[in-house]
Amino acid sequence: MPPCIVQSWKKTIRRDAGGGSVVASTLMILTCLVLGLLAGGMLVIGVALVSFWKSLAPSDFQAWFAAHAHLVGRLMIPQGVGAIAVTAAAVAVCWRGSATARRWLLVAAVAAIGVMVTYPLFFVATNAAFIRGDLSDSAARSLLDRWATWHWIRTGLGVFGFVAALCALHGGAANRVPPA
């Protein structure tokens, strides 16, 4: 193929219909997807699992947690790390694009980091205490209440990050010139 056709083809591949980078658009969509999945997973934990845990006797809760918490962690920890990675990649790729999209992506990235920072700050030690199973009934209930509070904080951060990513996607699209 002649070089001019190859060059024209490469330009077409790298741009979407609105004139934006396909990579940037794809990363912004992936950011929305991953942060939405993270926020949704945390909402399920907060609404379904925490309610279920609180309905159990403290000793039964600790036994359940010891047997199953690793499954929740196996899903949510990679989801959180992936959210940070994809959002950071979107920030990097979109840095020279729309200022509105860049600001919202930075907010989404900070929110995703905030979600994951709560894990070593509070959840590692608390989860380990539940897994050990040696908490008294009152200590287990009190700690579960604190766990739920911290969980709703990180869920709020996750939902906020998801909304910020959606705003970035919308803000980036709003600043594109429509095709002629």
Backbone as JSON Lines, residues from 0, in Angstrom:
{"i":0,"aa":"M","n":[0.84,-1.19,0.0],"ca":[0.0,0.0,0.0],"c":[0.88,1.25,0.0]}
{"i":1,"aa":"P","n":[0.44,2.26,-0.73],"ca":[1.22,3.51,-0.73],"c":[1.23,4.15,0.66]}
{"i":2,"aa":"P","n":[2.33,4.8,1.01],"ca":[2.48,5.41,2.35],"c":[1.36,6.38,2.69]}
{"i":3,"aa":"C","n":[0.87,7.16,1.7],"ca":[-0.18,8.13,2.01],"c":[-1.47,7.45,2.44]}
{"i":4,"aa":"I","n":[-1.77,6.29,1.89],"ca":[-2.98,5.55,2.28],"c":[-2.81,4.97,3.67]}
{"i":5,"aa":"V","n":[-1.62,4.41,3.95],"ca":[-1.33,3.86,5.27],"c":[-1.45,4.96,6.33]}
{"i":6,"aa":"Q","n":[-0.88,6.13,6.06],"ca":[-0.92,7.24,7.0],"c":[-2.37,7.68,7.24]}
{"i":7,"aa":"S","n":[-3.16,7.78,6.19],"ca":[-4.57,8.18,6.31],"c":[-5.35,7.14,7.11]}
{"i":8,"aa":"W","n":[-5.06,5.85,6.87],"ca":[-5.74,4.77,7.57],"c":[-5.42,4.82,9.06]}
{"i":9,"aa":"K","n":[-4.14,5.06,9.41],"ca":[-3.74,5.15,10.81],"c":[-4.44,6.31,11.51]}
{"i":10,"aa":"K","n":[-4.57,7.44,10.84],"ca":[-5.27,8.59,11.42],"c":[-6.74,8.24,11.67]}
{"i":11,"aa":"T","n":[-7.34,7.51,10.76],"ca":[-8.75,7.13,10.9],"c":[-8.92,6.18,12.09]}
{"i":12,"aa":"I","n":[-8.02,5.23,12.24],"ca":[-8.1,4.26,13.33],"c":[-7.98,4.94,14.69]}
{"i":13,"aa":"R","n":[-7.13,5.93,14.8],"ca":[-6.86,6.56,16.09],"c":[-7.9,7.59,16.49]}
{"i":14,"aa":"R","n":[-8.85,7.9,15.65],"ca":[-9.86,8.91,15.97],"c":[-11.25,8.3,15.89]}
{"i":15,"aa":"D","n":[-12.11,8.69,16.84],"ca":[-13.48,8.24,16.77],"c":[-14.28,9.23,15.91]}
{"i":16,"aa":"A","n":[-15.57,9.0,15.77],"ca":[-16.41,9.82,14.91],"c":[-16.44,11.28,15.34]}
{"i":17,"aa":"G","n":[-16.29,11.54,16.63],"ca":[-16.33,12.91,17.14],"c":[-14.99,13.6,17.11]}
{"i":18,"aa":"G","n":[-13.96,12.95,16.58],"ca":[-12.65,13.58,16.5],"c":[-11.76,13.29,17.69]}
{"i":19,"aa":"G","n":[-12.24,12.51,18.66],"ca":[-11.44,12.18,19.84],"c":[-10.64,10.92,19.63]}
{"i":20,"aa":"S","n":[-9.68,10.7,20.48],"ca":[-8.86,9.51,20.4],"c":[-9.68,8.27,20.76]}
{"i":21,"aa":"V","n":[-9.54,7.23,19.97],"ca":[-10.23,5.98,20.26],"c":[-9.73,5.39,21.58]}
{"i":22,"aa":"V","n":[-8.42,5.51,21.81],"ca":[-7.85,5.0,23.06],"c":[-8.43,5.76,24.24]}
{"i":23,"aa":"A","n":[-8.48,7.09,24.14],"ca":[-9.04,7.9,25.23],"c":[-10.5,7.57,25.47]}
{"i":24,"aa":"S","n":[-11.27,7.48,24.4],"ca":[-12.69,7.14,24.54],"c":[-12.87,5.77,25.17]}
{"i":25,"aa":"T","n":[-12.08,4.82,24.71],"ca":[-12.17,3.46,25.25],"c":[-11.81,3.43,26.73]}
{"i":26,"aa":"L","n":[-10.74,4.14,27.1],"ca":[-10.35,4.17,28.51],"c":[-11.38,4.88,29.38]}
{"i":27,"aa":"M","n":[-12.01,5.91,28.85],"ca":[-13.04,6.59,29.64],"c":[-14.25,5.67,29.83]}
{"i":28,"aa":"I","n":[-14.62,4.93,28.81],"ca":[-15.73,3.99,28.93],"c":[-15.35,2.87,29.9]}
{"i":29,"aa":"L","n":[-14.13,2.34,29.79],"ca":[-13.67,1.3,30.72],"c":[-13.63,1.83,32.16]}
{"i":30,"aa":"T","n":[-13.23,3.08,32.33],"ca":[-13.22,3.68,33.66],"c":[-14.63,3.68,34.25]}
{"i":31,"aa":"C","n":[-15.6,4.1,33.44],"ca":[-17.0,4.08,33.89],"c":[-17.44,2.67,34.24]}
{"i":32,"aa":"L","n":[-17.09,1.71,33.4],"ca":[-17.48,0.32,33.64],"c":[-16.87,-0.22,34.93]}
{"i":33,"aa":"V","n":[-15.56,-0.06,35.08],"ca":[-14.88,-0.63,36.24],"c":[-15.32,0.05,37.54]}
{"i":34,"aa":"L","n":[-15.43,1.39,37.51],"ca":[-15.89,2.08,38.72],"c":[-17.35,1.76,39.02]}
{"i":35,"aa":"G","n":[-18.16,1.57,37.99],"ca":[-19.55,1.16,38.2],"c":[-19.65,-0.22,38.82]}
{"i":36,"aa":"L","n":[-18.82,-1.14,38.35],"ca":[-18.8,-2.48,38.93],"c":[-18.32,-2.45,40.38]}
{"i":37,"aa":"L","n":[-17.29,-1.65,40.65],"ca":[-16.78,-1.52,42.0],"c":[-17.84,-0.94,42.94]}
{"i":38,"aa":"A","n":[-18.47,0.15,42.52],"ca":[-19.51,0.77,43.34],"c":[-20.7,-0.18,43.52]}
{"i":39,"aa":"G","n":[-21.08,-0.85,42.46],"ca":[-22.19,-1.8,42.55],"c":[-21.89,-2.96,43.48]}
{"i":40,"aa":"G","n":[-20.67,-3.47,43.41],"ca":[-20.27,-4.55,44.32],"c":[-20.31,-4.11,45.77]}
{"i":41,"aa":"M","n":[-19.84,-2.89,46.01],"ca":[-19.85,-2.38,47.38],"c":[-21.28,-2.13,47.86]}
{"i":42,"aa":"L","n":[-22.16,-1.7,46.96],"ca":[-23.57,-1.53,47.34],"c":[-24.2,-2.87,47.71]}
{"i":43,"aa":"V","n":[-23.89,-3.91,46.95],"ca":[-24.41,-5.24,47.27],"c":[-23.91,-5.7,48.64]}
{"i":44,"aa":"I","n":[-22.63,-5.49,48.89],"ca":[-22.07,-5.86,50.2],"c":[-22.78,-5.09,51.3]}
{"i":45,"aa":"G","n":[-22.92,-3.79,51.11],"ca":[-23.53,-2.95,52.14],"c":[-24.99,-3.27,52.4]}
{"i":46,"aa":"V","n":[-25.74,-3.53,51.36],"ca":[-27.17,-3.78,51.51],"c":[-27.45,-5.24,51.87]}
{"i":47,"aa":"A","n":[-26.87,-6.16,51.13],"ca":[-27.21,-7.57,51.31],"c":[-26.36,-8.25,52.39]}
{"i":48,"aa":"L","n":[-25.05,-8.19,52.24],"ca":[-24.2,-8.94,53.17],"c":[-24.22,-8.36,54.58]}
{"i":49,"aa":"V","n":[-24.09,-7.06,54.71],"ca":[-24.06,-6.49,56.06],"c":[-25.38,-6.76,56.78]}
{"i":50,"aa":"S","n":[-26.49,-6.65,56.06],"ca":[-27.79,-6.97,56.67],"c":[-27.85,-8.43,57.11]}
{"i":51,"aa":"F","n":[-27.35,-9.31,56.24],"ca":[-27.31,-10.73,56.59],"c":[-26.42,-10.97,57.8]}
{"i":52,"aa":"W","n":[-25.24,-10.36,57.81],"ca":[-24.32,-10.53,58.93],"c":[-24.94,-10.07,60.24]}
{"i":53,"aa":"K","n":[-25.64,-8.94,60.19],"ca":[-26.23,-8.4,61.42],"c":[-27.39,-9.27,61.91]}
{"i":54,"aa":"S","n":[-27.96,-10.07,61.02],"ca":[-29.06,-10.96,61.43],"c":[-28.55,-12.21,62.13]}
{"i":55,"aa":"L","n":[-27.26,-12.5,61.99],"ca":[-26.67,-13.7,62.59],"c":[-26.25,-13.43,64.04]}
{"i":56,"aa":"A","n":[-26.18,-14.49,64.8],"ca":[-25.56,-14.4,66.12],"c":[-24.09,-14.06,65.9]}
{"i":57,"aa":"P","n":[-23.47,-13.3,66.79],"ca":[-22.07,-12.9,66.58],"c":[-21.12,-14.08,66.33]}
{"i":58,"aa":"S","n":[-21.3,-15.17,67.02],"ca":[-20.41,-16.32,66.79],"c":[-20.65,-16.93,65.4]}
{"i":59,"aa":"D","n":[-21.91,-16.97,64.97],"ca":[-22.23,-17.47,63.62],"c":[-21.68,-16.53,62.55]}
{"i":60,"aa":"F","n":[-21.78,-15.23,62.81],"ca":[-21.23,-14.25,61.87],"c":[-19.72,-14.45,61.72]}
{"i":61,"aa":"Q","n":[-19.02,-14.58,62.82],"ca":[-17.57,-14.75,62.76],"c":[-17.2,-16.04,62.03]}
{"i":62,"aa":"A","n":[-17.97,-17.09,62.25],"ca":[-17.72,-18.35,61.53],"c":[-17.97,-18.18,60.04]}
{"i":63,"aa":"W","n":[-19.07,-17.49,59.69],"ca":[-19.36,-17.24,58.28],"c":[-18.25,-16.41,57.65]}
{"i":64,"aa":"F","n":[-17.85,-15.36,58.34],"ca":[-16.82,-14.46,57.82],"c":[-15.51,-15.22,57.6]}
{"i":65,"aa":"A","n":[-15.14,-16.06,58.55],"ca":[-13.9,-16.84,58.43],"c":[-13.96,-17.78,57.23]}
{"i":66,"aa":"A","n":[-15.14,-18.31,56.95],"ca":[-15.28,-19.28,55.85],"c":[-15.41,-18.62,54.48]}
{"i":67,"aa":"H","n":[-15.95,-17.39,54.42],"ca":[-16.31,-16.82,53.12],"c":[-15.69,-15.47,52.77]}
{"i":68,"aa":"A","n":[-15.11,-14.77,53.72],"ca":[-14.61,-13.42,53.45],"c":[-13.55,-13.41,52.35]}
{"i":69,"aa":"H","n":[-12.75,-14.47,52.27],"ca":[-11.71,-14.51,51.23],"c":[-12.31,-14.47,49.83]}
{"i":70,"aa":"L","n":[-13.53,-14.99,49.67],"ca":[-14.18,-14.97,48.36],"c":[-14.57,-13.54,47.97]}
{"i":71,"aa":"V","n":[-15.06,-12.78,48.94],"ca":[-15.41,-11.39,48.68],"c":[-14.14,-10.61,48.34]}
{"i":72,"aa":"G","n":[-13.09,-10.81,49.13],"ca":[-11.82,-10.13,48.89],"c":[-11.21,-10.5,47.55]}
{"i":73,"aa":"R","n":[-11.36,-11.76,47.16],"ca":[-10.8,-12.22,45.89],"c":[-11.46,-11.49,44.7]}
{"i":74,"aa":"L","n":[-12.68,-11.05,44.88],"ca":[-13.38,-10.3,43.84],"c":[-13.13,-8.8,43.94]}
{"i":75,"aa":"M","n":[-13.28,-8.26,45.16],"ca":[-13.29,-6.81,45.32],"c":[-11.9,-6.16,45.3]}
{"i":76,"aa":"I","n":[-10.9,-6.83,45.83],"ca":[-9.56,-6.22,45.85],"c":[-9.02,-6.04,44.42]}
{"i":77,"aa":"P","n":[-9.06,-7.06,43.57],"ca":[-8.62,-6.83,42.19],"c":[-9.5,-5.79,41.47]}
{"i":78,"aa":"Q","n":[-10.78,-5.76,41.81],"ca":[-11.67,-4.77,41.2],"c":[-11.21,-3.36,41.57]}
{"i":79,"aa":"G","n":[-10.86,-3.15,42.83],"ca":[-10.39,-1.84,43.28],"c":[-9.05,-1.47,42.66]}
{"i":80,"aa":"V","n":[-8.13,-2.42,42.61],"ca":[-6.83,-2.16,41.99],"c":[-7.01,-1.87,40.49]}
{"i":81,"aa":"G","n":[-7.88,-2.64,39.85],"ca":[-8.17,-2.4,38.43],"c":[-8.8,-1.03,38.2]}
{"i":82,"aa":"A","n":[-9.66,-0.61,39.12],"ca":[-10.28,0.7,38.99],"c":[-9.23,1.81,39.05]}
{"i":83,"aa":"I","n":[-8.29,1.66,39.96],"ca":[-7.22,2.66,40.04],"c":[-6.38,2.65,38.76]}
{"i":84,"aa":"A","n":[-6.02,1.47,38.29],"ca":[-5.16,1.35,37.11],"c":[-5.84,1.93,35.87]}
{"i":85,"aa":"V","n":[-7.08,1.55,35.64],"ca":[-7.79,2.02,34.44],"c":[-8.03,3.53,34.52]}
{"i":86,"aa":"T","n":[-8.41,4.0,35.7],"ca":[-8.66,5.44,35.86],"c":[-7.37,6.24,35.68]}
{"i":87,"aa":"A","n":[-6.27,5.74,36.24],"ca":[-4.98,6.42,36.07],"c":[-4.57,6.44,34.6]}
{"i":88,"aa":"A","n":[-4.8,5.34,33.9],"ca":[-4.49,5.29,32.47],"c":[-5.36,6.28,31.7]}
{"i":89,"aa":"A","n":[-6.63,6.39,32.06],"ca":[-7.52,7.35,31.4],"c":[-7.05,8.78,31.65]}
{"i":90,"aa":"V","n":[-6.64,9.06,32.89],"ca":[-6.13,10.4,33.2],"c":[-4.9,10.7,32.33]}
{"i":91,"aa":"A","n":[-3.99,9.75,32.24],"ca":[-2.76,9.97,31.47],"c":[-3.06,10.19,29.99]}
{"i":92,"aa":"V","n":[-3.92,9.35,29.43],"ca":[-4.21,9.45,27.99],"c":[-5.03,10.69,27.68]}
{"i":93,"aa":"C","n":[-5.9,11.09,28.59],"ca":[-6.79,12.23,28.35],"c":[-6.23,13.56,28.85]}
{"i":94,"aa":"W","n":[-5.0,13.55,29.34],"ca":[-4.44,14.74,29.98],"c":[-4.48,15.97,29.07]}
{"i":95,"aa":"R","n":[-4.2,15.79,27.8],"ca":[-4.16,16.93,26.87],"c":[-5.51,17.2,26.22]}
{"i":96,"aa":"G","n":[-6.51,16.45,26.58],"ca":[-7.83,16.64,26.0],"c":[-8.64,17.69,26.75]}
{"i":97,"aa":"S","n":[-9.9,17.46,26.81],"ca":[-10.83,18.37,27.46],"c":[-10.45,18.61,28.93]}
{"i":98,"aa":"A","n":[-10.4,19.88,29.32],"ca":[-10.09,20.2,30.72],"c":[-11.19,19.68,31.64]}
{"i":99,"aa":"T","n":[-12.42,19.72,31.18],"ca":[-13.55,19.22,31.99],"c":[-13.4,17.72,32.23]}
{"i":100,"aa":"A","n":[-13.12,16.98,31.18],"ca":[-12.94,15.53,31.32],"c":[-11.76,15.23,32.22]}
{"i":101,"aa":"R","n":[-10.67,15.96,32.04],"ca":[-9.48,15.74,32.87],"c":[-9.79,15.95,34.35]}
{"i":102,"aa":"R","n":[-10.49,17.03,34.68],"ca":[-10.83,17.3,36.09],"c":[-11.7,16.18,36.66]}
{"i":103,"aa":"W","n":[-12.71,15.76,35.91],"ca":[-13.58,14.69,36.42],"c":[-12.83,13.37,36.54]}
{"i":104,"aa":"L","n":[-11.94,13.09,35.61],"ca":[-11.15,11.87,35.72],"c":[-10.22,11.92,36.93]}
{"i":105,"aa":"L","n":[-9.66,13.07,37.22],"ca":[-8.83,13.2,38.43],"c":[-9.66,12.96,39.68]}
{"i":106,"aa":"V","n":[-10.88,13.49,39.71],"ca":[-11.77,13.25,40.85],"c":[-12.08,11.75,40.96]}
{"i":107,"aa":"A","n":[-12.34,11.11,39.83],"ca":[-12.63,9.67,39.83],"c":[-11.42,8.88,40.33]}
{"i":108,"aa":"A","n":[-10.22,9.28,39.91],"ca":[-9.0,8.59,40.34],"c":[-8.78,8.74,41.84]}
{"i":109,"aa":"V","n":[-8.97,9.95,42.35],"ca":[-8.8,10.18,43.79],"c":[-9.84,9.38,44.57]}
{"i":110,"aa":"A","n":[-11.06,9.32,44.07],"ca":[-12.1,8.53,44.75],"c":[-11.74,7.04,44.76]}
{"i":111,"aa":"A","n":[-11.25,6.52,43.64],"ca":[-10.85,5.1,43.57],"c":[-9.7,4.82,44.53]}
{"i":112,"aa":"I","n":[-8.75,5.74,44.59],"ca":[-7.64,5.59,45.55],"c":[-8.19,5.62,46.98]}
{"i":113,"aa":"G","n":[-9.12,6.54,47.23],"ca":[-9.74,6.62,48.56],"c":[-10.42,5.33,48.96]}
{"i":114,"aa":"V","n":[-11.11,4.7,48.02],"ca":[-11.75,3.41,48.29],"c":[-10.71,2.4,48.75]}
{"i":115,"aa":"M","n":[-9.61,2.32,48.03],"ca":[-8.61,1.3,48.33],"c":[-7.76,1.64,49.55]}
{"i":116,"aa":"V","n":[-7.61,2.91,49.86],"ca":[-6.83,3.29,51.04],"c":[-7.54,2.84,52.32]}
{"i":117,"aa":"T","n":[-8.85,2.77,52.29],"ca":[-9.58,2.32,53.49],"c":[-9.25,0.87,53.83]}
{"i":118,"aa":"Y","n":[-8.84,0.09,52.84],"ca":[-8.56,-1.32,53.11],"c":[-7.42,-1.51,54.1]}
{"i":119,"aa":"P","n":[-6.23,-0.97,53.84],"ca":[-5.17,-1.15,54.86],"c":[-5.42,-0.31,56.12]}
{"i":120,"aa":"L","n":[-6.1,0.81,55.99],"ca":[-6.34,1.66,57.16],"c":[-7.26,1.02,58.19]}
{"i":121,"aa":"F","n":[-8.27,0.3,57.72],"ca":[-9.25,-0.24,58.65],"c":[-9.57,-1.71,58.42]}
{"i":122,"aa":"F","n":[-9.81,-2.1,57.2],"ca":[-10.4,-3.41,56.93],"c":[-9.46,-4.58,57.13]}
{"i":123,"aa":"V","n":[-8.18,-4.42,56.9],"ca":[-7.25,-5.56,57.08],"c":[-7.31,-6.07,58.52]}
{"i":124,"aa":"A","n":[-7.11,-5.18,59.48],"ca":[-7.1,-5.6,60.89],"c":[-8.48,-6.04,61.35]}
{"i":125,"aa":"T","n":[-9.5,-5.35,60.92],"ca":[-10.86,-5.71,61.34],"c":[-11.27,-7.06,60.78]}
{"i":126,"aa":"N","n":[-11.0,-7.27,59.49],"ca":[-11.33,-8.57,58.89],"c":[-10.57,-9.69,59.59]}
{"i":127,"aa":"A","n":[-9.31,-9.45,59.92],"ca":[-8.51,-10.47,60.62],"c":[-9.11,-10.79,61.98]}
{"i":128,"aa":"A","n":[-9.62,-9.77,62.68],"ca":[-10.26,-10.01,63.98],"c":[-11.51,-10.87,63.81]}
{"i":129,"aa":"F","n":[-12.29,-10.6,62.78],"ca":[-13.48,-11.42,62.53],"c":[-13.1,-12.85,62.17]}
{"i":130,"aa":"I","n":[-12.06,-13.0,61.38],"ca":[-11.63,-14.34,60.95],"c":[-11.09,-15.15,62.13]}
{"i":131,"aa":"R","n":[-10.37,-14.51,63.04],"ca":[-9.89,-15.21,64.24],"c":[-11.06,-15.79,65.02]}
{"i":132,"aa":"G","n":[-12.16,-15.06,65.07],"ca":[-13.37,-15.57,65.71],"c":[-13.37,-15.55,67.22]}
{"i":133,"aa":"D","n":[-12.46,-14.83,67.82],"ca":[-12.37,-14.85,69.29],"c":[-12.97,-13.61,69.95]}
{"i":134,"aa":"L","n":[-13.76,-12.85,69.19],"ca":[-14.39,-11.66,69.75],"c":[-15.61,-12.03,70.59]}
{"i":135,"aa":"S","n":[-15.82,-11.3,71.67],"ca":[-17.03,-11.49,72.45],"c":[-18.22,-11.01,71.62]}
{"i":136,"aa":"D","n":[-19.41,-11.38,72.03],"ca":[-20.6,-10.98,71.28],"c":[-20.7,-9.46,71.16]}
{"i":137,"aa":"S","n":[-20.5,-8.76,72.26],"ca":[-20.62,-7.3,72.21],"c":[-19.5,-6.68,71.38]}
{"i":138,"aa":"A","n":[-18.3,-7.21,71.47],"ca":[-17.18,-6.69,70.67],"c":[-17.4,-6.95,69.18]}
{"i":139,"aa":"A","n":[-17.92,-8.13,68.87],"ca":[-18.18,-8.47,67.47],"c":[-19.27,-7.55,66.89]}
{"i":140,"aa":"R","n":[-20.33,-7.32,67.64],"ca":[-21.41,-6.43,67.16],"c":[-20.91,-5.0,67.0]}
{"i":141,"aa":"S","n":[-20.16,-4.53,67.95],"ca":[-19.62,-3.17,67.89],"c":[-18.67,-3.01,66.7]}
{"i":142,"aa":"L","n":[-17.8,-4.0,66.52],"ca":[-16.84,-3.93,65.42],"c":[-17.55,-4.05,64.07]}
{"i":143,"aa":"L","n":[-18.59,-4.86,64.01],"ca":[-19.36,-4.97,62.77],"c":[-20.06,-3.64,62.45]}
{"i":144,"aa":"D","n":[-20.55,-2.96,63.47],"ca":[-21.15,-1.64,63.24],"c":[-20.12,-0.66,62.69]}
{"i":145,"aa":"R","n":[-18.91,-0.67,63.25],"ca":[-17.82,0.18,62.74],"c":[-17.45,-0.23,61.32]}
{"i":146,"aa":"W","n":[-17.42,-1.54,61.07],"ca":[-17.1,-2.05,59.74],"c":[-18.12,-1.49,58.74]}
{"i":147,"aa":"A","n":[-19.4,-1.56,59.11],"ca":[-20.45,-1.07,58.21],"c":[-20.3,0.42,57.94]}
{"i":148,"aa":"T","n":[-19.97,1.18,58.97],"ca":[-19.77,2.63,58.79],"c":[-18.63,2.9,57.82]}
{"i":149,"aa":"W","n":[-17.5,2.26,58.05],"ca":[-16.36,2.43,57.14],"c":[-16.71,1.96,55.74]}
{"i":150,"aa":"H","n":[-17.48,0.89,55.66],"ca":[-17.86,0.38,54.34],"c":[-18.72,1.39,53.59]}
{"i":151,"aa":"W","n":[-19.66,2.05,54.3],"ca":[-20.51,3.05,53.63],"c":[-19.69,4.26,53.22]}
{"i":152,"aa":"I","n":[-18.64,4.57,53.96],"ca":[-17.74,5.66,53.54],"c":[-17.06,5.31,52.23]}
{"i":153,"aa":"R","n":[-16.51,4.08,52.16],"ca":[-15.84,3.72,50.92],"c":[-16.84,3.51,49.78]}
{"i":154,"aa":"T","n":[-18.04,3.07,50.1],"ca":[-19.07,2.93,49.07],"c":[-19.43,4.31,48.52]}
{"i":155,"aa":"G","n":[-19.56,5.29,49.4],"ca":[-19.83,6.65,48.95],"c":[-18.73,7.17,48.04]}
{"i":156,"aa":"L","n":[-17.49,6.91,48.4],"ca":[-16.36,7.29,47.55],"c":[-16.44,6.59,46.19]}
{"i":157,"aa":"G","n":[-16.79,5.31,46.22],"ca":[-16.9,4.55,44.97],"c":[-18.0,5.06,44.07]}
{"i":158,"aa":"V","n":[-19.15,5.36,44.64],"ca":[-20.27,5.9,43.85],"c":[-19.89,7.28,43.31]}
{"i":159,"aa":"F","n":[-19.25,8.1,44.15],"ca":[-18.82,9.42,43.71],"c":[-17.82,9.3,42.56]}
{"i":160,"aa":"G","n":[-16.89,8.35,42.66],"ca":[-15.92,8.13,41.58],"c":[-16.6,7.69,40.3]}
{"i":161,"aa":"F","n":[-17.61,6.83,40.43],"ca":[-18.36,6.38,39.25],"c":[-19.08,7.56,38.59]}
{"i":162,"aa":"V","n":[-19.74,8.38,39.39],"ca":[-20.44,9.55,38.85],"c":[-19.43,10.5,38.2]}
{"i":163,"aa":"A","n":[-18.28,10.69,38.83],"ca":[-17.24,11.56,38.25],"c":[-16.77,11.02,36.9]}
{"i":164,"aa":"A","n":[-16.61,9.7,36.81],"ca":[-16.21,9.1,35.53],"c":[-17.27,9.32,34.46]}
{"i":165,"aa":"L","n":[-18.53,9.2,34.83],"ca":[-19.61,9.47,33.88],"c":[-19.58,10.93,33.44]}
{"i":166,"aa":"C","n":[-19.32,11.84,34.38],"ca":[-19.21,13.26,34.04],"c":[-18.02,13.5,33.11]}
{"i":167,"aa":"A","n":[-16.93,12.79,33.33],"ca":[-15.76,12.9,32.45],"c":[-16.12,12.44,31.05]}
{"i":168,"aa":"L","n":[-16.82,11.34,30.97],"ca":[-17.23,10.82,29.67],"c":[-18.14,11.81,28.96]}
{"i":169,"aa":"H","n":[-19.08,12.36,29.68],"ca":[-19.99,13.34,29.11],"c":[-19.25,14.64,28.78]}
{"i":170,"aa":"G","n":[-18.39,15.09,29.69],"ca":[-17.63,16.32,29.48],"c":[-16.67,16.23,28.31]}
{"i":171,"aa":"G","n":[-16.06,15.06,28.15],"ca":[-15.16,14.87,27.01],"c":[-15.93,14.84,25.7]}
{"i":172,"aa":"A","n":[-17.12,14.25,25.72],"ca":[-17.93,14.18,24.51],"c":[-18.53,15.54,24.17]}
{"i":173,"aa":"A","n":[-18.86,16.32,25.2],"ca":[-19.5,17.62,24.97],"c":[-18.55,18.61,24.31]}
{"i":174,"aa":"N","n":[-17.27,18.41,24.45],"ca":[-16.31,19.37,23.9],"c":[-15.79,18.94,22.53]}
{"i":175,"aa":"R","n":[-16.31,17.88,21.97],"ca":[-15.87,17.46,20.65],"c":[-16.69,18.19,19.58]}
{"i":176,"aa":"V","n":[-16.07,18.37,18.47],"ca":[-16.76,18.97,17.34],"c":[-17.53,17.86,16.64]}
{"i":177,"aa":"P","n":[-18.84,18.07,16.42],"ca":[-19.6,17.02,15.73],"c":[-19.1,16.84,14.3]}
{"i":178,"aa":"P","n":[-19.22,15.61,13.79],"ca":[-18.76,15.39,12.4],"c":[-19.6,16.19,11.42]}
{"i":179,"aa":"A","n":[-18.98,16.62,10.34],"ca":[-19.68,17.44,9.33],"c":[-20.53,16.59,8.44]}
